[in-house]
C-alpha cells in the first residue's frame, strides 16, 4: 500500500477523500446548529437569511444562511464563512430533514 498514491489507496480501501469528509462534517454541524441541537447562545455566529424574494425561494433551500463578508484575512477561513456557500447550495429535500440520520442519508445521496 505504501507505494500507491493517495487516490489509489482511497479507491482500494473504498474510502472517501478528506475534502469530502470535511465538507460532510461541516454540513452536519450546520444542521445541528440550525435545528437547535446546541445551545443557542453558543451558536449565534450562524444566522439564517430573512429577506427572501419569491425568485430566491425557488432556488436552493428555504434555510439559507446569511453570507458574511470577512473584513480581515484571519477570519476568511473560519467555520461560519466557510460553510455558507455549500449549505446554501443544498436542495430543500436535504435541509428539511426531520432527524439527523435522515439528513445524513439525504446529504450522502446528494
Secondary structure, 3 states (H helix, E strand, C coil): CCCCCHHHHHHHHCCCCHHHHHHHHHHHHHHHHHCCCCCCCCCCCCCECCCCCHHHHCCCCCCCECCCCCCCHHHCCCHHHHCHHHHHCCCHHHHCCCCHHHHHHHHHHC
